[in-house]
Amino acid sequence: MSKLMWDQTGERTGETGVKQGVLYPWAAADKAFTGGVAWNGLTSIAESPTGAEATPFYADDQKYLEIMSAEEFAGSIGAFMYPDKFKPCIGEVDLVPGISVAQQNREIFGLCYRTTLVNDTNGMEYGYKIHLVYNARASVSEADHTTINDSPELIEFSWEFTTTPVEVPGMKPSAHLIIDSTKFVTEDAKAKLKAFEDILYGTDAGPARLPMPAEIAELFAAA
Protein backbone atom coordinates (compact mmCIF):
# COMPACT_ATOMS: atom_id res chain seq x y z
CA MET A 1 0.00 0.00 0.00
CA SER A 2 1.16 3.54 -0.70
CA LYS A 3 0.75 6.60 1.44
CA LEU A 4 -2.24 8.82 0.66
CA MET A 5 -1.35 12.04 -1.13
CA TRP A 6 -3.51 15.11 -1.71
CA ASP A 7 -3.75 17.63 -4.56
CA GLN A 8 -1.37 15.85 -6.88
CA THR A 9 -0.78 17.25 -10.38
CA GLY A 10 -3.61 16.20 -12.68
CA GLU A 11 -5.88 15.19 -9.79
CA ARG A 12 -7.40 18.58 -8.97
CA THR A 13 -10.74 18.37 -10.72
CA GLY A 14 -14.07 20.18 -10.73
CA GLU A 15 -17.34 20.49 -12.63
CA THR A 16 -18.92 23.60 -14.08
CA GLY A 17 -21.43 24.99 -16.55
CA VAL A 18 -24.44 23.65 -18.40
CA LYS A 19 -24.82 23.54 -22.18
CA GLN A 20 -25.95 21.50 -25.19
CA GLY A 21 -29.42 21.01 -23.78
CA VAL A 22 -31.71 18.76 -25.81
CA LEU A 23 -35.45 18.30 -25.35
CA TYR A 24 -36.95 14.94 -26.30
CA PRO A 25 -40.76 14.95 -26.60
CA TRP A 26 -42.57 11.71 -25.89
CA ALA A 27 -43.77 10.09 -29.11
CA ALA A 28 -46.74 7.97 -28.05
CA ALA A 29 -46.93 6.17 -31.40
CA ASP A 30 -43.30 5.04 -31.13
CA LYS A 31 -43.33 4.68 -27.33
CA ALA A 32 -40.01 6.51 -27.25
CA PHE A 33 -38.42 9.89 -26.60
CA THR A 34 -37.54 10.95 -30.14
CA GLY A 35 -37.54 13.99 -32.37
CA GLY A 36 -35.05 15.74 -30.11
CA VAL A 37 -34.53 19.49 -30.56
CA ALA A 38 -31.76 21.80 -29.38
CA TRP A 39 -32.67 23.91 -26.35
CA ASN A 40 -31.26 27.39 -26.94
CA GLY A 41 -31.12 29.87 -24.07
CA LEU A 42 -30.68 27.28 -21.32
CA THR A 43 -29.28 29.07 -18.25
CA SER A 44 -29.43 26.52 -15.44
CA ILE A 45 -30.51 23.07 -14.39
CA ALA A 46 -30.72 22.41 -10.67
CA GLU A 47 -30.78 18.80 -9.54
CA SER A 48 -32.90 18.44 -6.41
CA PRO A 49 -33.51 14.77 -5.56
CA THR A 50 -36.03 14.02 -2.84
CA GLY A 51 -36.53 11.10 -0.48
CA ALA A 52 -33.69 8.84 0.67
CA GLU A 53 -34.58 9.70 4.26
CA ALA A 54 -34.11 7.33 7.15
CA THR A 55 -37.11 6.29 9.24
CA PRO A 56 -35.94 4.80 12.56
CA PHE A 57 -37.77 2.06 14.46
CA TYR A 58 -37.27 1.40 18.16
CA ALA A 59 -37.64 -1.73 20.28
CA ASP A 60 -36.37 -2.76 23.70
CA ASP A 61 -35.77 0.91 24.51
CA GLN A 62 -33.22 1.33 21.74
CA LYS A 63 -32.97 1.83 18.01
CA TYR A 64 -33.92 -1.46 16.39
CA LEU A 65 -33.35 -0.60 12.72
CA GLU A 66 -34.02 2.08 10.16
CA ILE A 67 -35.45 1.99 6.66
CA MET A 68 -34.54 4.39 3.88
CA SER A 69 -37.38 5.90 1.87
CA ALA A 70 -37.32 5.73 -1.92
CA GLU A 71 -35.28 8.39 -3.69
CA GLU A 72 -36.86 10.40 -6.50
CA PHE A 73 -35.03 12.57 -9.01
CA ALA A 74 -36.36 16.10 -9.40
CA GLY A 75 -35.05 19.54 -10.20
CA SER A 76 -35.65 22.80 -12.00
CA ILE A 77 -34.87 24.28 -15.40
CA GLY A 78 -33.95 27.92 -16.04
CA ALA A 79 -33.94 29.40 -19.54
CA PHE A 80 -34.29 32.65 -21.46
CA MET A 81 -36.31 30.79 -24.09
CA TYR A 82 -37.58 27.31 -24.84
CA PRO A 83 -38.27 25.22 -27.97
CA ASP A 84 -41.76 25.19 -29.45
CA LYS A 85 -41.86 21.46 -28.75
CA PHE A 86 -41.71 22.26 -25.03
CA LYS A 87 -45.12 23.97 -25.16
CA PRO A 88 -47.13 20.74 -24.69
CA CYS A 89 -44.89 19.96 -21.71
CA ILE A 90 -45.98 23.17 -19.96
CA GLY A 91 -49.63 22.86 -20.93
CA GLU A 92 -49.72 25.06 -24.04
CA VAL A 93 -51.47 23.76 -27.15
CA ASP A 94 -51.93 25.54 -30.48
CA LEU A 95 -55.53 26.53 -31.14
CA VAL A 96 -54.50 27.58 -34.64
CA PRO A 97 -50.96 28.34 -35.86
CA GLY A 98 -49.64 31.29 -33.87
CA ILE A 99 -52.22 31.09 -31.07
CA SER A 100 -51.53 28.98 -27.99
CA VAL A 101 -54.00 27.98 -25.30
CA ALA A 102 -52.56 27.55 -21.83
CA GLN A 103 -53.73 25.36 -18.90
CA GLN A 104 -53.96 22.19 -21.00
CA ASN A 105 -52.70 18.70 -20.10
CA ARG A 106 -48.93 18.51 -19.68
CA GLU A 107 -46.92 15.91 -21.56
CA ILE A 108 -43.87 14.11 -20.25
CA PHE A 109 -40.46 14.71 -21.81
CA GLY A 110 -36.86 13.59 -21.80
CA LEU A 111 -33.91 15.90 -21.31
CA CYS A 112 -30.19 15.85 -22.00
CA TYR A 113 -27.60 18.41 -20.90
CA ARG A 114 -23.85 18.58 -20.60
CA THR A 115 -21.57 19.87 -17.84
CA THR A 116 -17.86 20.57 -18.20
CA LEU A 117 -15.15 18.77 -16.22
CA VAL A 118 -11.99 20.77 -15.48
CA ASN A 119 -8.65 19.92 -13.93
CA ASP A 120 -5.36 21.63 -13.15
CA THR A 121 -3.49 20.43 -16.25
CA ASN A 122 -6.06 20.45 -19.09
CA GLY A 123 -8.40 23.14 -17.81
CA MET A 124 -11.77 23.21 -19.60
CA GLU A 125 -10.57 20.56 -22.05
CA TYR A 126 -10.35 17.83 -19.41
CA GLY A 127 -13.74 16.27 -20.21
CA TYR A 128 -17.47 16.47 -19.73
CA LYS A 129 -20.50 14.71 -18.31
CA ILE A 130 -23.69 14.02 -20.24
CA HIS A 131 -26.80 13.92 -18.06
CA LEU A 132 -29.92 12.09 -19.22
CA VAL A 133 -33.32 12.65 -17.62
CA TYR A 134 -36.31 10.40 -18.30
CA ASN A 135 -40.06 10.80 -17.81
CA ALA A 136 -39.91 14.40 -16.59
CA ARG A 137 -43.05 16.41 -15.95
CA ALA A 138 -42.91 20.19 -15.56
CA SER A 139 -44.93 22.07 -12.95
CA VAL A 140 -46.46 25.54 -13.21
CA SER A 141 -44.07 28.49 -13.14
CA GLU A 142 -43.94 32.25 -12.78
CA ALA A 143 -42.79 34.79 -15.36
CA ASP A 144 -42.32 38.44 -14.41
CA HIS A 145 -43.01 40.91 -17.21
CA THR A 146 -41.59 44.33 -16.37
CA THR A 147 -41.21 47.59 -18.29
CA ILE A 148 -38.09 48.19 -20.35
CA ASN A 149 -35.92 50.85 -18.69
CA ASP A 150 -32.29 52.00 -18.76
CA SER A 151 -31.24 48.57 -17.41
CA PRO A 152 -33.31 46.09 -19.45
CA GLU A 153 -33.28 42.43 -18.49
CA LEU A 154 -34.37 39.31 -20.30
CA ILE A 155 -37.19 37.30 -18.76
CA GLU A 156 -35.77 34.11 -17.28
CA PHE A 157 -38.32 31.32 -17.27
CA SER A 158 -38.12 28.61 -14.63
CA TRP A 159 -39.87 25.28 -14.26
CA GLU A 160 -39.62 22.69 -11.53
CA PHE A 161 -39.90 19.10 -12.67
CA THR A 162 -40.42 15.66 -11.20
CA THR A 163 -39.66 12.31 -12.79
CA THR A 164 -40.80 8.71 -12.93
CA PRO A 165 -37.90 6.22 -13.11
CA VAL A 166 -37.42 3.80 -15.99
CA GLU A 167 -36.05 0.26 -15.95
CA VAL A 168 -32.27 -0.13 -15.69
CA PRO A 169 -30.79 -3.59 -16.40
CA GLY A 170 -29.57 -5.25 -13.21
CA MET A 171 -30.25 -2.20 -11.04
CA LYS A 172 -33.06 -0.30 -9.39
CA PRO A 173 -35.13 1.88 -11.73
CA SER A 174 -33.80 5.40 -12.22
CA ALA A 175 -34.70 8.61 -14.05
CA HIS A 176 -31.15 10.03 -14.18
CA LEU A 177 -28.09 8.64 -15.98
CA ILE A 178 -24.65 10.29 -16.09
CA ILE A 179 -21.99 9.53 -18.71
CA ASP A 180 -18.43 10.65 -17.82
CA SER A 181 -16.25 11.16 -20.91
CA THR A 182 -13.00 10.85 -18.93
CA LYS A 183 -13.73 7.17 -18.29
CA PHE A 184 -13.59 6.31 -22.01
CA VAL A 185 -9.88 6.23 -22.77
CA THR A 186 -9.33 3.49 -25.38
CA GLU A 187 -10.01 4.10 -29.05
CA ASP A 188 -12.82 1.55 -29.02
CA ALA A 189 -14.44 3.23 -26.01
CA LYS A 190 -14.13 6.67 -27.60
CA ALA A 191 -15.73 5.35 -30.78
CA LYS A 192 -18.68 4.00 -28.81
CA LEU A 193 -19.04 7.31 -26.99
CA LYS A 194 -19.13 9.07 -30.36
CA ALA A 195 -21.78 6.63 -31.63
CA PHE A 196 -23.80 7.27 -28.48
CA GLU A 197 -23.60 11.04 -28.97
CA ASP A 198 -24.75 10.62 -32.57
CA ILE A 199 -27.90 9.00 -31.17
CA LEU A 200 -28.43 11.82 -28.67
CA TYR A 201 -27.75 14.70 -31.03
CA GLY A 202 -28.85 13.19 -34.33
CA THR A 203 -27.12 12.85 -37.69
CA ASP A 204 -27.99 13.47 -41.33
CA ALA A 205 -29.23 9.88 -41.37
CA GLY A 206 -31.60 10.08 -38.40
CA PRO A 207 -33.20 12.40 -35.81
CA ALA A 208 -31.95 12.93 -32.27
CA ARG A 209 -33.50 10.58 -29.73
CA LEU A 210 -33.08 9.58 -26.11
CA PRO A 211 -32.17 5.88 -25.84
CA MET A 212 -33.36 3.85 -22.88
CA PRO A 213 -30.84 2.53 -20.31
CA ALA A 214 -30.99 -1.03 -21.71
CA GLU A 215 -29.89 0.19 -25.14
CA ILE A 216 -27.14 2.31 -23.59
CA ALA A 217 -25.85 -0.63 -21.54
CA GLU A 218 -25.75 -2.79 -24.64
CA LEU A 219 -23.90 -0.14 -26.65
CA PHE A 220 -21.19 0.33 -24.03
CA ALA A 221 -21.04 -3.26 -22.80
CA ALA A 222 -17.65 -4.02 -24.37
CA ALA A 223 -16.18 -0.53 -24.05
N, C-alpha and C positions, 0 to 999 in steps of 0.2 A: 504494500500500500504506500502511496505517496502522500506527502503533507498537503493539506488544503492550502490553496493560494487564491487570493482575491484580486480582481481588477487586472487580470493579465491582458496583454496586448491581443486584440481580436476578440475578447470575451466581454467587452463592455457594449451591451446591446440595449435597444429600446424600440418602441413602436409609436408611430405618429400618423396623423392624417387620415383622410377618408376620400376615396375617389373611385372612378370607374364603376359607378352605381348602375345596376341593370334591374329593371322591373320585368317580372315574368307573370303575365296574367294567367289565370287558370282557364284552360281550354276544356270545357266539359265534354265535348265530343271526342277529344283525344285522351281525356283523363290524364292530362299532363300540364306542366307549366312550360308553355312554349310561346313563340312569338315575342321574345324578349326585345325590349327597347332600351336605349341609353337614357339614363336619368341625368339630365343636365341641371346644374344649379344646386346639386346636393351639398349641404353645408355641414351636416352632422348626423351621426347615428349613435344613439346612446343605448348600450346594452344593459338592461335592467331585469335580470332573472328574478323570479319570485319562488317562494317555497324553500325546500331544503332546510326546514327548521326542525329542531329536535323537540319531541314531546316526551317528557320524562314520566315514568311510572314508578310508584313506590310500594314497597311491601316490607313487612318486618321492620318498620321504622327506618328504612333506608332506601336509597335509590335501587330499584330492581333492574330496570333497563330503560332504554329510550329508543324511540322509533323516529326516523327521519321522514318528514313529509315529502311528497313528490315535488320535484323541481320543474318549473315552467319557464321557458324562454320568452322574454318580452322586452320591449324597448320603446324608443321614439325616433322619429325621422324628422330632420330639419332641412328645409330647402327653400331657395328663392323661387323655384318653379318646379312643376312636375309634368310628366308626360301625359298626353291625352288619355292613354290607356290606363292611367291611374284613376280617372274619374269614376268608373264603376266601383272602384275599391273604397272610395270615400262617399259613395251614395249619390253620385251625379250621373244622370242618364240623359242623352240627347232626345229632346222632344222632336225637333227637326234640326238639320245641320246648323250649327251656330247658336242654338238655344239649349241650355242644360237645365234640367230639373233636379233640384237637390232633395235630400231626405228620402232617397230610395234605398232599396236593399243594397248592402255592401258585399262585394265579392272578395274572396280570398285571393292572395297573390304570393308569389315567390320573390325573393330579393337577393341580390349579390352585390357586394361592395369589397373594396380592397384597401388595406392599410399598409403603410410602409414600414419596413424593418430597417433600423440603422445600427451601425456599430462604429467603433473608434478607428477602424482602418479603411473601411469602404464607404463610410457615410451613408447617404441616401440610396446608394447602389447595392447595399448589402442584400436586400431581398424584400419580400412582401408576403402578406397573408391574404388569402381570398376567403371571405366569409359568405356562407350560403344560409339563407333563411327560408324555411318552408311553412306553408299554410298560415301565413300571417293575415291578420284582420285588423284594419285600422279603426280607431275610435274617432269620435267627433273632436274637432279642434277649433281654436280661436284664430282669427286673423284681424289685426288692427289696421284699419284704413285711416291714415292721418293726412292732413293737408301738406302739400309740398311747400317747403320754406327754404331758408338759406343754407340749411343742412339736411338735404333730402336723404331719406333712407329707403332701401328696398323692403318690401314686406317679406318677412321670413315665416313661411308656413311651418307648422309643426303638427305631427300626428303621433299619438301613442299607438302601439300595436301589441297584440297578444298572438300566440301561436298554438297550433295543435301539432304535436310531434308525429313524425312518420317512421316507418319501420327501418331499422338499421340492422344489417346482417350480424348475428352473433352478439348484439348488444341491446341495451334498453332503447326504446324509441327516443328520437331527438328531433328538434326543429332547427338545430344550429350545427353546421359543420364548418371546420376551419382547415384550410390547406396552407401549409407553410412551405414556401418555395425553397428555403434554405436546406430542407431535408432531402431535396432531389438533386443529387450531386453527380450521378453517373449519366452518361449520354443517353442511355435507354430511359432512365427516369425523367430526364429533362424532355425527351421526346414525348413521353406520355403526359407530362404536365402541359406541353404545348397542345397536344391533341385534346386534352381536357378543356383548356382555355378556348379552343376553337368551338367546342360545344357550347360553352357559356356565352361567348361573344358572337358566335355565328361566323359563317364564311360565305363566299360567293355561291357555294353549293347548297347551303341550308341555313335556316333562320337560327337565331340564338334561342337556346332552351336551357332549362334547369334540370339536370339529370337527378334521378333519385339516388339515395345512398347505395343501394345494391349495385346499380350500374357503375357508380364511382369506384366502389370496392373492386369490382371486376376489372375495370380499366387499369387500376394501379396495383393489382394483386402481385404482379411479378416485378414491379419497379423496385 
